[in-house]
Amino acid sequence: MLSHYKSAIKDKKSQNLYRDLHDFEILSQINIKKNGRQLISFCSNDYLGLAQNHEVKKVAIDVIEKFGVGATASRFISGNNSLYAILENELANFKNADDSLIFSSGYACAIGVIPALIDKYDLVITDRLIHSCLIDGIKLSGAKMLRFKHNDMVHCQKILQENRSKYKKCLIISESVFSMDGDLGKVDELLELSQKFNSLLLIDYAHDLGIDEKPAAEPNFLKMGTLSKSLGALGGYIAGDNILIDYLRNFSKSLIYSTALPPAILASAIKSLELLQKGDLGQNALRNAEFFCDLMNLPKPQSAIIPIIIGDSKKTLEIAQKIEEKGYLISAIRSPTVEKNKDRLRITFSAIHELGIIRDFQRELVKIIVN
């Protein structure tokens, strides 16, 4: 029986799609040690550098001293630390929503929220480039899934016109920032379509920098996100209308049956959210991405994520390896994370990157790509 699994691994390796784990140590906001060697990271999702912020770390340490390391149980037993209420209130205010609900991760949020909202009698319409966790949530729901061309509102409306009346409920799903391309989703346009066709709208804000004005709160609009990227902590959240959040609190299995987050994580996320809102960290990350794109003669970026399409998985891996030898860590993204023959270098920028470091990195990268 093991021969099947052995063959699958062999196939992955032959296609340059095999994944293996390395030992990493985060040394500072942009410095990382991989297998014992120190590198400058251009692959982290810690866009604002808050995972290593001294104020955030101090809060976490203080809360460990007060409450200990683990939550010890699910939120519905004894794990619902008082910090949950503070963070959920702050997140709701930040997202211009009535209420919010925190899950143990963004993935857990997706696979808990979506199956709770819809079932086999319902329809889900999604952008074709949504994240894998959202697709898994849809599959768990049993609902009919139809996908529109990336950011194509004409195609989305056509699908709604042809299919909406055939189903009891409808959920439209997209993202504010697409994690592999770095472009922005059509949030306002989708909100308008969702209201026109009596549908719920769920937008994933996982890779958002927290600098764009959020759409006004609407009863049919759910805003999903994560605490593990721009906020540098851990966890996922959903924000929206009081009725929907109360419903999800009672019907989302991944919330009900998961151990609660450690109190130190909640406290650090509260501090990170405070720092995000009172500073220019998001703008700084975006400016660093713009500086890199100017040097590379690339279009002006819409986020801190810059993809460079290579197309061939082997060449993509080779470039990533060669730039690592020069002291920089970037991601080589391959199928099935992205479409076949659209393998890419995924480069991310932090508010903490200095312009000189970005310039040095760009020069080395150009040399490698050209050669």
N, C-alpha and C positions, 0 to 999 in steps of 0.2 A: 504493500500500500504506500510506503514512503517514497517509492520511485516516482510517483506523480509529483510530489512536492519538490523532490530533487530535480526533476526535469524542468519544472517551472522556474526554479532558481537559476538553472543553467541558461534557460532562454532569456531571462532578464539580463544576465551577464553578457550574453552574446549580442544583445541589442543596445548595450551601454546604458541600461536602465536600472541596473542593480543599485540598491541603496544599502549603505552600511553606516554604522554609528561610530562617531569619534568622541574622544574625551575632550570636553570643553570646560574652561574656567573663565568666567567673566571677571576681568581685572579692573575695568573702569567703564565709563560710559561708551567708549569706542574701542577699547583694547580688550582683546580676547586671546586666551591661550588654547591652541589646538594641538593635541598630542604632544604637549610640552613646549610648543613653539609659540612665541608671542606674535600676534598679528593685529593689524588695524582692521576693524570690521566695517564692511559696507553691505552687510546682509541682515542686520538686526531689524526687528519690527518695533524696537524701543525708540520710536521716532523722536521723542522729546527728551530722551536721556534720563527719565524719571526712575527707572529701575535701580540706578546707582546714585540717585540724589541723596545727599546726606540728611536732609530734613525727613525724607520719606523713610530712610533706613532707621533713623532715630525713633520715629513714631512706632515702627514695627517692633523694634527692640523693647521699647517701653511697654508695649501691649503684651508681648510675650512674658515679660516679668509679671504683669498683672493677671493675665488670663491663661498662660501656658501656651503650648505649641498647637495642639489639635482641638477641633470642635467637639469631638467625642461621640457625636450622634447626628442624625438628620435634623433639619430645621424644625420639623414637626414633632420632634421628641424633646431634645434638650440643647440642640446646637444653634438655636436662633439667637446668637449674641446680640445685645442691644445695639452694637455697631451696624448691624444690618439695616435697622430702621433709619439711622442717620444717612448711610450711603444711598439707600434706595430713595430717600427724600431728595438728597442732593442730585442724584442722577435724573430724577423726574424733572426737577427744576432746570437742569442743564439741557435736557432734551425737550423742554417745553411741553411736558406731558403731565397727566394727572397723577400717575403713579408708575413705579417700576418694580421689577422683580429680578433678583440676582440668582444665577445658577453657578455650578461649580466650574464651568468652562463655557466658551463660546459654542463649542461643539455640542455640549450637553444642552445648551439653550435651544439650539436649532432642532435637535432630535426630540426635545420635549415640547416645544411650542407648536411646531407645525402639525404633528399628529393630533395634538389636542384641539387645534382649530378646525381641522378638516378631516374627512373620512372618504370611504370609497364612493360615496354619492356626490362628491364635490370635484371641483376643477381647480387646478393650479396652473397659472401662466407665469413663466419665468424668463428672464434674460438668459440667453444660452451660455453665458460665461459665469453664472453664479458659482459660489464655492461648493466644494464637495459635501460639506456638512449640511448645507441646505437641501441638496439633492437627496441625501440619505434621510433627512427628515420627511421629505415628500414621499419617498418610497415606503417609509414606515407607516405613513398615513393611509396608503392604498388609493389615494385620489388620482384622477386622471391628470397627467402632466403634459402640457404643451409649451414649447419654448419659442420665443420670438428672437429674431436676429438681433445681435448685440446693439443695444441702444436705439433700435428701430421702432419708433412709436407708431408708424403707419402699420407695420406688421403686427405689433401688439394689438392695436385697435381692430384690425381685421380678424385676428383670432377671437377676440372678445365678441365681435359682432356675429361671428359664425357659430360660437359655442356657448356663450354665457347662459342662454335661456334653457339649455339642456341639463343644467346642474343646479342643485339646491343652493350651495354656497360656492363662492369663488375667492381665491387668494392670489394676489399678484406679488411676485417676489423679485427684488433686484438689490443692488448694492450702491452705497454712496461713492465708494472708491473701489475699483476692481483690483484685486491683489496682485495679479500677474501682469496687467497692462498699465496700471496706475492712472487710468482715466476715470472720469466721474460718471456716475449714473444719472439718468434723467428723472430725478426725484419729483420735481414739480409737475412734469408732464404725466408721470405715472399716477400721481395723486389725483389729478384731474380725471384721468381715465377710470380710476378705481371708483370715484364718486359717480361718474356718468353710468357705469355698468354695475352699480350696487355690489361692489367687491371690497374685500379687505386688502390693504396694502402693507407689506412687510419689507422694510429696507434695512439691510445689514450695514451698519456704520463701523464695522470692525477696524478698518484701516483709515478712518477719518482722523484728521489732525486737530479737530475741535476749533477751527478758525472760521468756518463758513456759517453764515446765518442759517439756522434750521427752519424748515417750513412750520407754519403755525399748527398748533395741535388740532387734529381732526378725529372724530370718534372712530373712524375706520382705519386709522393710520397707526401701525406698530413700528417702533424703532428698536432694532436689535443691535447689540454691540458687544464689545469685549473690554475687560479690564486689563488684559495682558499685553496690549500693544502700546498705544500712546500713553496709557496710564501706568505701564510698567509693572503691573501686579499679576493677578490671576482671577479668572472668572468671566462669566458672560451675563448679559442683562437684556431684558425686554422692557420697553417703556411705552405707555399708551393710555388709553381711556380706562377709567376706574373699573368699569364693568369687565372689560377684557382682561385686565391684570388680575382681578379677583377670580375670574373664571380660570385663568391659567394657573393660579396659585392652587387651585383644587383639582386640576385635571392634567397637569404636566408631570408625567411619570419620572422624568429625569431629575426633577426638583424634589418630588416627594420621597423618592427612594435613594437619594444620594446623601452622603455625609456632608455636613455644612462646611463652608470654607473656614480655615483657621482665622481667629480674630486678628492676628497680625496682618493678614492679607487685606481684610476689610479696612483696617486702620490706615494702611499704606495707600490703599486706593482712595480713601477720603482725602488724605493729604495731597496725593497726586492730582486729584480733580481740582482741588483748591489752587494748586500751583499752575495748572493748565489755564485756569480761567483768569488768573491775575497777571499772567506774563505774556510774552511774545514767542513762546517756544514753538508753536505751530508755524508761525510766520518764518521763524529762523530756519526750521527744517525745510520749508518750501523754498526759501531763498538759496539754501545750499544746493538743492536739486536744480534750481534755475542756473546757478553758477556753473555747475557741471555740464548742463545741457548747452550753455553758451560755448564752453570750451570744446564740446564735441560737435557743435553745429547741429544739434538735435532740436526738434520743436520744443517750445516752452512747455514745461511739465504742468500737470494739473494736481500732482500730489508729490509725496516724497519717494515714490516708487518709479524707477526708470528701467524699462526693459530694453535690452539690445538683442534683437532677434538674430540668431545664428543659423538656425534651421537644421543643422546636423548634430545629433546627440554626442557623437564622439568628439567633434571639433569644439562643441560647447564645453565639454568636460576638460579638454586640453587647455583651453583659454583660462578657465577657472583655476586649473592647477598651476599654470605658468604665472598668473598674477599672484597666486598664493606664495610661490617661490620668491616673489619680490616683496612679500610682507603684507599683502592685503587679502582679506577674505570676502568673497562674493558668492552668490548662489548660482549654480548651474541647474536650471529648471528644465525638466524633460517630460515627455509623455509618461503617464496620462494626466499629470498635473496641468499641462497645456496640450494643445492639439499636436498630433504627430507632424513632424517637419516644421514645427514652430518653436523648437527648443531655443532657449534664450538665457542670457545672463540677466539676472534680476538684481539690480543695484538699488540699495535703499540709503537714504540720507537722514542723519540725525541733526537736531538743533545744535548739537555739541561739536560736530565736525568743523575744523578750522579751514579757512580757504586755502591755506598753503598745503595742507594735507590732501585736500581735494584736488588741487592742481598737480601735485606729485603723482597721485593715484591715476589721474587722467592721462598723464604723459606715459606712464608705464603701460596702461591699458591699450592705448593707441599703438604703441610699438608692437605689442603682442598680437593685436588684431590684424594689423597691416602685414606683419610677417607670417 
